[in-house]
């Protein structure tokens, strides 16, 4: 009888250890699934933007359009330096709504989306466009790289 009780106790300990191991593996798998889903949701919510620098008469303008389906509460756009620290040959015109102020004689490389009537910072609705007047150098590259910080 004592042997049967001992065997039953050992079996119970083995089953308990297996249960602990299975629970830990399941928890790790669930954590992995949650991380994958969070990454997928972030990718789905990442705004899709398109941009274009066009000439109108003697001036140039940068147009950025929100292509995705979720509105943005705010958007900041920056013209970064090229690799190696060189300029891209395009800057925002100063003294217009949304362009971050710079010291006299300096060029502006950062702007935010603003309401064209009030000048107040604003967001974008799907397919809406933010437009800024830009200054373009003659020796610029054919493509312009922008960095955008968006809040939704």
Beta strands, then each sheet from edge to edge (+ up, - down):
strand 1: 49-56
strand 2: 59-66
strand 3: 74-78
strand 4: 90-92
strand 5: 110-112
strand 6: 129-136
strand 7: 147-151
sheet 1: 1+ 2- 6+ 4-
sheet 2: 5+ 3- 7+
end
